[in-house]
């Protein structure tokens, strides 16, 4: 994604704090997210339709995003499929109102359409009108972690960006997806990132929606459970390694998941401070890693020997990055090869002062279960 001439890796929240919200310390909520390196906010209605009050609150959200250098992922909701003149009139009004706002980043289409068996014809009518009236802002569709590949592909024609929401943290684990019997681990996130790439046929950008909290840990009879920092970090990096070009984090606003203090503030600041902010700081717009997230995968012939190791290689003008993770329960030493023989070593980002020695284009490193390493090599 390119916004105002700059490549952007969207990192956002669905749903975000209110535009005039506060952190426990009294700081503006949107400013706090932006300071960590986040770039996007899910906006628009969630459980209720568009009305005049919603238009007014959306204006505030767009203003807040622009004020802090962020952008909104605007939920079209009932305007995401044209089934009547009313839907069309609403879509036209939404586009006319917000398409030129500096806070707008993209639109959100029908939620989980394959799982909901949404018909593509009304979605196509909305998409065609959107492209006619606002060709500059893409439309994103997020699917449930369900469905067959060919069925999912039918929605490619009505979006610019696609992905899955995957929430593997719960008791028992893995109940959110159709593949729980084959993989109930957090590594299912990478499986669905790969699946999104397959569905897109390489023609569309991939966004993944990851867990803060969800109904599977909040409904009566369920046990409340949040990702730990190592789990959240693994899921974020594994999604990126396997093709994600944007990450959204779901459930920070759900009242049943909030402490008494956070319920008054309208967002899960305890989870943010303990788990999510440290992850966003690593991959966010102010991170030393961020330049690697907005370039294409490298064509360097890097290979790895090691059980369960997944990786990607990115090159910038002055540096080479390798992002790597281990998707299984064993602890092993991995051997990487295929780097330029001129390299002598690099650093392991966010594990400083740990360094890596490279010899003849090769290096080795240890990986614990579900561990992530981000390597940076100066040319």
Residue pairs with C-beta under 8 A, 6 or more apart in sequence:
1 7
1 8
1 9
1 10
1 105
1 106
1 138
1 205
1 245
1 246
2 8
3 71
3 105
7 294
7 295
8 39
8 71
8 285
8 294
9 39
9 245
9 246
9 283
9 285
9 290
9 293
9 294
10 39
10 40
10 71
10 73
10 105
10 207
10 245
10 246
10 247
10 248
11 37
11 38
11 39
11 40
11 246
11 247
11 248
11 280
11 283
11 284
11 285
12 38
12 39
12 40
12 41
12 42
12 70
12 73
12 246
12 247
12 248
12 249
13 33
13 38
13 40
13 41
13 42
13 248
13 249
13 250
13 252
14 42
14 73
14 209
14 248
14 249
14 250
15 42
15 46
15 252
15 253
16 29
16 30
16 33
16 41
16 42
16 43
16 61
16 252
16 253
16 267
17 29
17 30
17 33
17 252
17 253
17 265
17 266
17 267
18 29
18 61
18 266
18 267
19 29
19 30
19 57
19 60
19 61
19 63
19 64
19 65
20 28
20 29
20 60
20 64
21 28
21 29
21 30
21 265
21 266
21 267
22 28
22 29
22 265
23 29
23 32
23 265
23 269
24 261
24 262
24 265
24 269
28 68
29 265
29 267
30 41
30 64
30 65
30 67
30 68
30 70
31 68
32 272
33 41
33 68
33 70
33 280
34 68
34 69
34 70
36 277
36 280
36 281
36 284
36 286
37 280
37 281
37 283
37 284
37 285
37 286
37 287
37 290
38 70
38 280
38 284
38 285
39 70
39 71
39 284
39 285
40 70
40 71
40 72
40 73
40 105
40 246
40 248
41 61
41 64
41 65
41 70
41 71
41 72
41 73
42 72
42 73
42 75
42 108
42 248
43 58
43 61
43 62
43 65
43 72
43 73
43 74
43 75
44 50
44 54
44 58
44 72
44 74
44 75
44 76
44 77
44 108
45 54
45 75
45 77
46 75
48 54
49 77
49 78
50 77
50 78
50 79
50 90
50 94
55 97
58 74
58 98
59 97
61 72
61 103
62 72
62 98
62 101
62 103
62 104
63 103
64 70
64 103
65 71
65 72
65 103
65 105
66 101
66 102
66 103
70 103
71 103
71 104
71 105
71 106
72 103
72 104
72 105
73 105
73 106
73 107
73 108
73 140
73 248
74 94
74 98
74 104
74 105
74 106
74 107
74 108
75 107
75 108
76 91
76 94
76 107
76 108
76 109
76 126
76 139
78 87
78 90
79 87
79 90
79 91
79 94
79 126
80 91
80 107
80 108
80 109
80 110
80 123
80 126
81 87
81 110
81 118
81 119
81 122
81 123
81 125
81 126
82 88
82 91
82 122
82 125
82 126
82 129
83 122
87 122
87 126
88 125
88 129
91 126
91 129
91 130
92 129
92 133
95 130
95 133
95 134
96 133
98 104
99 133
99 134
99 136
99 137
104 137
105 137
106 137
106 138
106 139
106 140
106 160
106 161
107 130
107 137
107 138
107 139
107 140
108 139
108 140
108 141
108 142
109 123
109 126
109 127
109 139
109 140
109 141
109 158
109 159
110 116
110 118
110 123
110 141
111 142
112 142
112 143
112 144
112 165
113 120
113 123
113 141
113 143
113 155
114 143
114 144
114 146
114 147
114 151
114 152
114 154
114 155
115 143
115 144
115 146
115 147
120 154
120 155
120 157
120 158
123 155
123 158
124 157
124 158
126 158
127 139
127 157
127 158
127 159
130 139
138 159
138 160
138 161
138 205
139 158
139 159
139 160
139 161
140 159
140 160
140 161
140 162
140 163
140 207
141 155
141 158
141 159
141 161
141 162
141 163
142 162
142 163
142 164
142 165
142 207
142 209
142 248
143 152
143 155
143 162
143 163
143 164
143 165
143 196
143 199
144 164
144 165
145 164
145 165
145 166
145 176
145 177
145 178
145 179
145 188
145 192
146 177
146 178
147 178
149 195
149 198
149 199
152 199
153 199
153 201
155 162
156 162
156 199
156 200
156 201
156 203
156 204
159 204
160 204
160 205
161 204
161 205
161 206
161 207
161 246
162 196
162 199
162 200
162 204
162 205
162 206
162 207
163 193
163 196
163 206
163 207
163 208
163 209
163 244
163 246
164 192
164 193
164 195
164 196
164 208
164 209
165 208
165 209
165 210
165 250
166 176
166 177
166 188
166 189
166 192
166 208
166 209
166 210
166 211
166 235
167 176
167 210
167 211
167 214
167 216
167 250
167 251
168 174
168 176
168 177
168 184
168 185
168 186
168 188
168 189
168 211
168 235
169 186
169 211
169 217
169 225
169 226
169 227
169 231
170 176
170 214
170 216
170 217
170 222
170 223
170 225
171 217
171 222
171 223
171 225
172 184
173 184
173 185
173 186
174 180
174 183
174 184
174 185
174 188
175 184
175 216
176 214
176 216
177 188
177 192
179 188
179 191
183 191
185 327
185 328
185 370
186 227
186 231
186 234
186 235
186 238
186 370
187 238
187 327
187 328
187 370
189 208
189 210
189 235
189 238
189 239
190 238
190 239
190 241
190 242
190 310
190 325
190 327
191 242
192 208
193 206
193 208
193 238
193 239
193 241
193 242
193 243
193 244
194 242
194 243
196 206
196 208
196 243
196 244
197 206
197 242
197 243
200 206
205 245
205 246
206 243
206 244
206 245
206 246
207 244
207 245
207 246
207 247
207 248
208 239
208 244
208 246
208 247
208 248
209 247
209 248
209 249
209 250
210 232
210 235
210 236
210 239
210 247
210 248
210 249
210 250
211 227
211 235
211 249
211 250
211 251
212 226
212 227
212 249
212 250
212 251
212 252
212 257
212 268
212 271
212 276
213 224
213 226
213 250
213 251
213 252
213 254
213 256
213 257
213 268
213 271
214 250
214 251
214 254
215 222
216 222
217 223
217 224
217 225
217 226
217 257
218 224
218 254
218 256
218 257
224 257
226 257
226 271
226 275
227 235
227 275
228 275
229 274
229 275
229 278
229 279
230 370
230 371
231 370
232 275
232 276
232 279
233 278
233 279
233 282
233 372
234 325
234 370
234 371
234 372
236 247
236 279
236 283
237 283
237 323
237 325
237 372
237 374
238 310
238 325
238 327
238 372
239 247
240 247
240 283
240 293
240 312
240 323
241 310
241 311
241 312
241 323
241 324
241 325
242 310
242 312
247 283
249 276
251 257
251 268
252 267
252 268
252 271
252 272
252 276
253 266
253 267
253 268
254 268
255 263
257 268
258 267
258 268
259 268
259 270
261 269
261 270
262 268
262 269
262 270
281 287
282 289
282 349
282 350
282 374
283 289
283 290
283 293
284 290
288 349
288 376
289 321
289 349
289 374
289 376
291 316
291 319
292 314
292 316
292 319
292 321
292 323
293 314
295 314
295 315
295 316
296 314
297 312
297 313
297 314
298 313
298 314
298 315
298 320
300 313
300 315
300 320
300 338
300 339
300 340
301 338
302 311
302 313
302 322
302 336
302 337
302 338
302 339
303 336
303 337
303 338
304 311
304 324
304 334
304 335
304 336
304 337
305 334
305 335
305 337
306 326
306 332
306 333
306 334
306 335
306 367
307 328
307 330
307 332
308 326
308 327
308 328
308 330
308 332
309 324
309 325
309 326
309 327
309 332
309 334
309 367
310 324
310 325
310 326
310 327
311 322
311 323
311 324
311 325
311 336
312 322
312 323
313 320
313 321
313 322
314 320
314 321
314 322
314 323
315 321
318 378
318 379
319 376
319 377
319 378
319 379
320 339
320 340
320 343
320 346
320 376
320 377
320 379
321 374
321 375
321 376
321 377
322 336
322 373
322 374
322 375
322 377
323 372
323 373
323 374
323 375
324 334
324 336
324 367
324 372
324 373
324 374
324 375
325 367
325 370
325 371
325 372
325 373
326 332
326 334
326 367
326 368
326 369
326 370
326 371
327 370
328 369
329 369
329 370
330 369
331 366
331 367
331 368
331 369
332 366
332 367
333 364
333 365
333 366
333 367
334 364
334 365
334 366
334 367
335 362
335 363
335 364
336 362
336 363
336 364
336 365
337 361
337 362
338 361
339 358
339 361
339 362
339 363
339 377
340 361
340 379
341 360
341 361
342 379
343 358
343 361
343 377
343 379
344 357
344 358
344 359
345 355
345 356
345 357
345 358
345 363
345 377
346 355
346 356
346 358
346 375
346 376
346 377
346 378
347 353
347 354
347 355
347 356
347 375
347 376
348 354
348 355
348 356
348 365
348 373
348 374
348 375
349 374
349 375
349 376
350 374
351 373
356 363
356 365
356 375
356 377
357 363
358 377
365 373
365 375
367 373
